[in-house]
Every structure is written in structure tokens, then in C-alpha cells.
Amino acid sequence: MSVHAAVVFLAAVIIGLVMGGLMFLHDKSVPAAVATGLLAAGGSVPVLHKLIG
């Protein structure tokens, strides 16, 4: 795995964790927090790939 890919995936994981944590604090729902975290992490990978290029 290249350094570029590692940085992109690490940033996406951090974004997913933050968004999932914020959703959990807001709704107190674990399934909603997990879904939000996965959606945020998955959605941020293409954008980060272009920005960190």
C-alpha cells in the first residue's frame, strides 16, 4: 500500500469515527451512529483521494 493510500484511508477512518461519535451523542442510537460513520468514511474517500493527490 502506498503512503498516499494510507493517508487517505486514515483520514477517512478519522472522519467516520468523528461523524459516528457525533451521531451517537445526538441520537443515542448505535445503529444510526455506525451507519453514519460508514457512510461518511466511504463518501470521503474519493474526495480525499483528489485533495491529497
C-alpha atoms as a printed R data frame, in Angstrom:
   type eleno elety resid chain resno       x      y      z
1  ATOM     1    CA   MET     A     1   0.000  0.000  0.000
2  ATOM     2    CA   SER     A     2   1.389  3.399 -0.911
3  ATOM     3    CA   VAL     A     3   1.755  6.239  1.550
4  ATOM     4    CA   HIS     A     4  -0.886  8.197 -0.370
5  ATOM     5    CA   ALA     A     5  -3.454  5.421  0.028
6  ATOM     6    CA   ALA     A     6  -2.616  5.013  3.711
7  ATOM     7    CA   VAL     A     7  -3.096  8.727  4.377
8  ATOM     8    CA   VAL     A     8  -6.410  8.763  2.509
9  ATOM     9    CA   PHE     A     9  -7.742  5.735  4.384
10 ATOM    10    CA   LEU     A    10  -6.548  7.035  7.753
11 ATOM    11    CA   ALA     A    11  -8.234 10.391  7.161
12 ATOM    12    CA   ALA     A    12 -11.430  8.627  6.061
13 ATOM    13    CA   VAL     A    13 -11.422  6.472  9.205
14 ATOM    14    CA   ILE     A    14 -10.986  9.543 11.402
15 ATOM    15    CA   ILE     A    15 -13.829 11.328  9.612
16 ATOM    16    CA   GLY     A    16 -16.045  8.258 10.003
17 ATOM    17    CA   LEU     A    17 -15.269  7.942 13.710
18 ATOM    18    CA   VAL     A    18 -15.965 11.613 14.367
19 ATOM    19    CA   MET     A    19 -19.232 11.598 12.434
20 ATOM    20    CA   GLY     A    20 -20.348  8.346 14.060
21 ATOM    21    CA   GLY     A    21 -19.481  9.668 17.506
22 ATOM    22    CA   LEU     A    22 -21.370 12.884 16.936
23 ATOM    23    CA   MET     A    23 -24.401 10.982 15.684
24 ATOM    24    CA   PHE     A    24 -24.295  8.714 18.738
25 ATOM    25    CA   LEU     A    25 -24.153 11.718 21.061
26 ATOM    26    CA   HIS     A    26 -27.085 13.265 19.229
27 ATOM    27    CA   ASP     A    27 -29.440 10.287 18.844
28 ATOM    28    CA   LYS     A    28 -28.114  7.730 21.382
29 ATOM    29    CA   SER     A    29 -28.602  5.104 18.677
30 ATOM    30    CA   VAL     A    30 -25.747  2.722 17.907
31 ATOM    31    CA   PRO     A    31 -27.099  1.534 14.516
32 ATOM    32    CA   ALA     A    32 -27.587  5.104 13.327
33 ATOM    33    CA   ALA     A    33 -24.098  6.031 14.512
34 ATOM    34    CA   VAL     A    34 -22.498  3.064 12.741
35 ATOM    35    CA   ALA     A    35 -24.395  3.755  9.530
36 ATOM    36    CA   THR     A    36 -23.449  7.431  9.614
37 ATOM    37    CA   GLY     A    37 -19.805  6.625 10.291
38 ATOM    38    CA   LEU     A    38 -19.600  4.132  7.438
39 ATOM    39    CA   LEU     A    39 -21.390  6.474  5.053
40 ATOM    40    CA   ALA     A    40 -19.150  9.400  5.982
41 ATOM    41    CA   ALA     A    41 -15.965  7.343  5.690
42 ATOM    42    CA   GLY     A    42 -16.988  5.800  2.379
43 ATOM    43    CA   GLY     A    43 -18.133  9.092  0.939
44 ATOM    44    CA   SER     A    44 -14.989 10.919  1.923
45 ATOM    45    CA   VAL     A    45 -12.516  8.516  0.247
46 ATOM    46    CA   PRO     A    46 -12.972  9.807 -3.345
47 ATOM    47    CA   VAL     A    47 -12.867 13.441 -2.222
48 ATOM    48    CA   LEU     A    48  -9.771 12.896 -0.092
49 ATOM    49    CA   HIS     A    49  -8.103 10.995 -2.916
50 ATOM    50    CA   LYS     A    50  -8.442 14.073 -5.134
51 ATOM    51    CA   LEU     A    51  -7.494 16.592 -2.403
52 ATOM    52    CA   ILE     A    52  -4.448 14.764 -1.055
53 ATOM    53    CA   GLY     A    53  -3.153 13.950 -4.537
